[in-house]
Amino acid sequence: MAKTQLNVRVDENTARAARERALERGMSVNRYIEELVRQDTGEAGHTFVEAAADFMKQYESVFTEEFGAAREGRGEPAGEGRDEGRH
């Protein structure tokens, strides 16, 4: 993707905070600001949802094995019958 230069003016405290946060995260101020804008526009949220969906697909059999019987109305609900001595 082509980059476009964007010049903004902020007060010194905001500039300092941006530099510090970028440094803490190990990235440039440009990258830090870019990520903030992406988060604000929802791109990060979409990425999270896609990653979560991929995770669920990858581990679907594990979830079905663990929780499937309870969800389908068979057997006992997940979590019951475990650690019986803790009641």
C-alpha positions as CSV (number, residue, x, y, z in Angstrom):
1,M,0.0,0.0,0.0
2,A,1.3,3.4,-0.9
3,K,2.1,5.8,2.0
4,T,0.9,9.3,2.2
5,Q,2.5,11.9,4.4
6,L,0.2,13.5,6.9
7,N,1.4,16.4,9.0
8,V,-0.5,17.2,12.3
9,R,0.1,19.7,15.0
10,V,-0.4,18.6,18.6
11,D,0.6,20.2,21.9
12,E,4.0,19.1,23.4
13,N,2.3,16.9,26.0
14,T,0.5,14.9,23.4
15,A,3.7,14.6,21.3
16,R,5.6,13.5,24.3
17,A,3.0,10.9,25.2
18,A,2.9,9.6,21.6
19,R,6.7,9.2,21.6
20,E,6.8,7.5,25.0
21,R,4.0,5.0,24.1
22,A,5.6,4.2,20.7
23,L,8.9,3.6,22.5
24,E,7.2,1.4,25.1
25,R,5.7,-0.7,22.3
26,G,8.9,-0.8,20.3
27,M,7.6,1.0,17.3
28,S,7.9,4.3,15.5
29,V,5.6,7.1,16.2
30,N,4.3,6.8,12.7
31,R,3.4,3.2,13.2
32,Y,1.8,3.9,16.6
33,I,-0.4,6.6,15.2
34,E,-1.3,4.4,12.2
35,E,-2.4,1.6,14.6
36,L,-4.5,4.0,16.7
37,V,-6.4,5.1,13.6
38,R,-6.9,1.5,12.5
39,Q,-8.3,0.6,15.9
40,D,-10.6,3.7,15.8
41,T,-11.9,2.7,12.4
42,G,-12.6,-0.8,13.5
43,E,-9.9,-2.6,11.5
44,A,-8.4,-4.1,14.6
45,G,-11.8,-5.3,15.7
46,H,-12.4,-7.1,12.4
47,T,-9.0,-8.7,12.6
48,F,-9.8,-9.9,16.1
49,V,-13.1,-11.4,15.0
50,E,-11.4,-13.1,12.0
51,A,-8.7,-14.5,14.2
52,A,-11.3,-15.8,16.8
53,A,-13.3,-17.4,14.0
54,D,-10.2,-19.1,12.7
55,F,-9.3,-20.3,16.2
56,M,-12.8,-21.8,16.7
57,K,-12.6,-23.6,13.3
58,Q,-9.2,-25.0,14.2
59,Y,-10.3,-26.2,17.6
60,E,-13.9,-27.1,16.8
61,S,-13.5,-30.8,17.5
62,V,-12.0,-30.0,21.0
63,F,-14.9,-27.7,21.8
64,T,-17.4,-30.3,20.5
65,E,-15.8,-33.0,22.6
66,E,-15.8,-30.9,25.7
67,F,-19.1,-29.1,25.4
68,G,-21.0,-30.8,22.6
69,A,-23.0,-33.3,24.8
70,A,-24.3,-30.7,27.1
71,R,-25.2,-28.4,24.2
72,E,-27.2,-31.1,22.4
73,G,-29.1,-32.0,25.6
74,R,-27.2,-35.2,26.2
75,G,-25.3,-36.0,29.3
76,E,-24.6,-33.6,32.1
77,P,-23.8,-29.9,31.6
78,A,-20.2,-29.0,31.2
79,G,-18.5,-28.5,34.5
80,E,-20.9,-30.7,36.6
81,G,-19.5,-33.9,38.0
82,R,-16.0,-32.5,38.1
83,D,-14.2,-31.7,41.3
84,E,-17.1,-33.2,43.3
85,G,-15.2,-32.8,46.6
86,R,-15.3,-29.0,46.3
87,H,-19.0,-28.4,46.9
